[in-house]
Amino acid sequence: MANVIASQSSAALTFDLVARCSTTRARASILTLPHGTVQLPIFMPVATQASLKGLTPEQLEETGCRLCLNNTYHLGLKPGQDVLAAIGGAHKLQGWNHNILTDSGGFQMVSLLSLATVTEEGVRFLSPHDRTPMLLTPEHSISLQNTIGSDIMMQLDDVIVTTSPDKARMQEAMERSVRWLDRCIAAHQNPTTQNLFCIIQGGLDLEMRRDCCREMVARDTPGIAIGGLSGGEAKADFCRVVATCTELLPELKPRYVMGIGYPEDLVVSVALGADMFDCVWPTRTARFGNAITKNGVLNIKNSKYAIDFGPIEEGCGCICCRKGEGGIGVTRAFVHHNTSKETVSAHLLSIHNVWYQLQLMRDVRTAIIDDRYPAFLRQFFADIYPDKAQYPDWAVGALQGVGVDLLAD
């Protein structure tokens, strides 16, 4: 076990730094939350409606997941705050004994834009279920999250797409997010058992991001998120924002980049100094018949897999791929056979894909602790791309900025 080299605690969170990469900004740490410890860096699967599509709580636990996401906006609509209060929160509702992080509902300003109106008071939504009106204020978002009982709660922030050309609106959203954080802090009823994270906004404007970092860091929340990304911006711009923010953030607090999930994005963002990530992509892409592997994404619907009796991925430790020791050893042929007929294939691929993402981050963490992360990055990209000429320019450039040259012999 790695030795703790620095530590910081707040009422419901302890952050123990255990290793730093000697080349990049990558770091490994231990996050202790009310429902147990979490090894960072980490990918967090998304259980939007208090369930991960295709997995039971036991199957999610078997992947090694110890921190997953629920969505405040959706749980506030269904089953609603009264039901959540009656059962005693989301942990009991979904039979999950580990940690939960809840998004505030702010992202729905983008994803449900046609149903939302933003004012200083909050966000007025029309329910996507029956179009009944709902006002989500910072106070109501925190009240819902207090009832949900999540271990990490996110502030309500004003979110607009990063590619918006309206700089005045971007500035307004950034400054409003700071004001809304103050309202969230004031409304928080359970600071000794739940952690409230702030969210840095500012679009692709690096000076705006720096201003927001300074304001948010001054509020001294237990953890800090970088929000508003994964909205269609160029990957190089995304990397510049992450690098700019992490440079200004406290070393002894977790750093969460919201909505990030592609494997390349994860390993590069870790090198830039980030610790926590989430995305629906692993389970969503599974429903289209796609398996995530160290050699890239395989479309198991392809006819060539009809007589392929190997595992989804050779050497994978997930329950689907492994034989013996509780594994079921499914074949690509079986998954292919069912991809267009039965939900079982989406279920199996979801288990595999979530396992892959979590195992990737475990391997990342080990490489950081062993101080061989640059070599890990070079092998990771070599496994996906047979020719260095195929390496994505954005990844090459971002990693050069932290001392790793992927193109070197």
Helices and strands as residue ranges (DSSP letters): E 6-10, E 13-20, E 27-33, E 36-40, E 42-45, H 57-62, E 67-71, H 72-75, I 76-80, H 81-87, H 90-94, E 99-103, H 108-111, G 113-115, E 116-118, E 123-126, E 133-136, H 138-148, E 152-154, H 167-187, E 195-200, H 206-218, E 223-226, H 235-248, E 255-257, H 263-271, E 276-279, H 281-286, E 290-293, E 296-299, G 303-307, E 323-324, E 327-328, H 332-338, H 344-369, H 373-384, G 388-390, H 393-400
